[in-house]
Amino acid sequence: MSVPTPEQQRFAALAWPMKVAQERRSAAIFAELKRLAGVLGEHELEAQFDAARVDELRHAASCADVAVHFGEDPLRLLDESPVARRVASVSDGRLRLLSLTLVEVALGETLSTVLFRAGARRTRHPLSRDVLWQITRDEARHARLGWVALSRLWPTLDAAELDFATEHLRAHLGAMEREQALPSLLSLERGDPFDAVLETLGILSPQTRVDAFYLSVERQIIPRLERLGIDARKLWEKRYRTPSAE
């Protein structure tokens, strides 16, 4: 195995402030979910969302430690404005609870688990590997929480809420692919070179990211949605169509 050069280590180090920002944003989402669950009387979910919030803050602190270890400013990329915009995009109440549970927890934490696991398996730097495995274990638990919460909420939806949720899911499946897979697909299509040593430092190659994304969709996300009675494969096939195109 090649020994990473200082330049390779510096490049890999840039990922850790991004992870700090990502985990802090996740903590803010879980804080809003805790508030909503409390307001709506879902007190068991309220406690579980709060525990997940604490996990995410711990993840952010661990990622900050790795960033400092590599000489990076861990707070350099902190920006929680995307959370404020995301929360404001759905009116307060049941629909917001449903939206955040569906997109950020059930879908998001499922995909996050797969991506963190892929990074942990390939990383050879001891501190980075330990932190990635810690996050992977917690994200898997958060994903399970998302699917359990969704299984409680989905059967209670009235016709209007069900229409909203179904269209919301279709649109976010496309958004998730655009954000998580499309940049890597374009890189592969261009034939961009990738330094394989970077995977030993926790940076996923475009091919690894693409494989992990579609494996998560096919083997985890679609089957779990189908167990809720959702025609998920049809929604996946129509993920880029507008409602007027139906």
N, C-alpha and C positions, 0 to 999 in steps of 0.2 A: 504494500500500500504506500502510495506517495505521501511524503510529509508535506502538509500545506505550507505554502510560502507566506510570509507576512502580508503580501498583497492579497492573497486568497482569503486569509483570515480577516483582514480589514473589510473586504467585500461582504463576507458572510456576516460580520458583526452588524452590518447595516440593517439586517432583518430584525434584530431584537427590539429596537425602539418601535418598529412597526407592530411587533407582537404585544408590546406594552400597551400601545394605543388600542389595539384590537381587543385585548382582554378588559381594559377599562371601559370600552364601549359596551362590551357584553355585560359587565357589572351594572352599567346604567340601565340597560334593557331589563335585566332581572329586577332592578329596583322598581321600575315602572310596573312590571308584572306583579310584584309583591303588593304594590299600592292598589292596583286594579282588583286583584283577588280579594284583598281585604274589604274594599268598598262593595264588592259584589257578593260577599259572604262566603267565598271559597277559601275558608281558613286553613284547610289542609294544604292547598296549593300555595297559599300565602307563605306558610312556613317553609315549604320546599323551595319556592322561588327565592326566599331570603337566604337559605343555605347555599343555593347556587350563586347568588350575588357575592357571598363571602368567598366562595371558591374562586370566582373570577378575579376578585381583588388580590387573592393570594397568588394566582397565576401572574398577574401583572407585576407583583413584587418580585416573584422568582425570575421573570423575564428581565426585569430591571437589573437584578443582580448579575445576570449573564451579560447584559449590555455593558455594565460597569466593568466587569471582568475583561471584556474586549476593548475597553477604552472609549465606549460610546456614551453619549448623553441619553439616558433612558427616557427622558421626558421630552425629547426634541420634537416628536411627532404627535404629541397629545392634542386631540381635537375631538370634542364630544358633540360638535354641532351636527354631524350626521345623525346622531341619536335623536336630537331634538326635532330634526326634520322628519325622521322616520316616525316618531311617536305622533307628531302633529298631522301626519298624512292620513290618519284614521281617527274618526271622532271618538271621544272618550266613551268608555263603557264596555259592553260585551264585545262589540266588534273589534275594539282595540285589543282587548284581552285575547280574542280569537286570532287576530292577525299576528300579533307578536308571538303567541304560542306556536302557531302554525309555521311561520316563516323563520323567525329567529331561533326558536328552540327545537321543534321537531325536525324541520329541514336543515336549519343552519348548524345545529350541534351534531347532527348525524354526519353531515359532510365534514365538519371540523374534526370530528373524531378520526375519520378516515385519513384526512390530510396530516394531522399531527402524528398518527400512528406510522404513516409512510415515512415521515421525517425522522421519527424516533428509531425506526428500524435501520435507517441508513446512516445515522449520525455516529461518528466515532469519538467525538470530543466528549469526555465524561460528564462535565457539568451540563453541557447542552443536552446530551442524551437523557440525563436524569430529569431535567425540567420538562422535556418534551414527553417523556413517559408519564410524569405526574399529571400533566395537562390532559394527555390522552385518556387516562383512567377517569378523570373527573368529567371530561366532555362526554364520554360514553354514558355516564350516569345522568348527565343533563339531558342527553338525547332521549334516554328512556323516560325521564320526567316529561319531556315534551310530548311524546307519543301517548303516555298515560293521561296527561291533561287534555290532549286533543280528543282522546276516546271518550272522555267525560263530557266535553263541550259539544262535540259534533252532533250527537243524537238529540240535543236540546234545541237545535236551530230551527227557527220557523222558515217558511218558504223564502222570504226576502233575505234573511240572513244566510240561508244556504246558497242562494244565487250569488250573493256577495262573496262568500267564502270560496265557492267554486271558481269564479272568475279571478279572484285574488290569487288563488293557488296557481291557476294557469299562467297568469302574468308573471308571477314570481319564479316559476320554474324556468321561464325564459331568461329572466333577469339573473338568476343564479348561474345559468350556463354562460351568459355573456360576461359576467364578472369573474367566475372561477375557472372557466375552461377556454373561452375564446382567445384570450391573449396567448396562451400556451399553444393552442391549435395553429394560430397564425405564425408563431415562432417556428413550429415544426414545418409548416408549409413553406416558409422562407428558407428553411435549412440553416437557421441560425446556429452557430456553434455553442456548445455548453461544456463548461469545464467540469468534468466528472468528479474532481476532487471536492467541489462545492457541496455535493450531496453528503460527503462524510462530515461536513460542517453544518448540516441541517437545512441546506437550500434545495428544494425539490427541483428536479429537472422538469422541463416542459412535458416530456413523455410520462414521467411518474405522476405529475399532477393530472394530466388528461386521463390516464388509466384509472387513477384513484377516484376522480370525479364521476366517470361513467359507471364504474363498478358500484359506487355508492347509490347512484340513481337506479340502476337496474336491479341490484340485489337487496337494497335496503329501503330506499324511499318509495319507489313504486309499490312493492309488495305491502309495505305498512299502510300506505294510503288505501290500497285495495281492501285491506282487512276492515277498514272503516266504511266500506261500501262505496268508495269513490272510484270512478272510472279513470284512474290515474294515467293509464297508458294513452287513453284518448286525449287527456289534457296535455300530456307530454308531447304528443304528436302535434297538437295545436298551440304550442306554447308561444308562437310568434304571430298568431292570427289575432286580429282585432275582433271584438264581438260583432261588429257590422259585417264582417266577412263570412259569418256563419250562414 
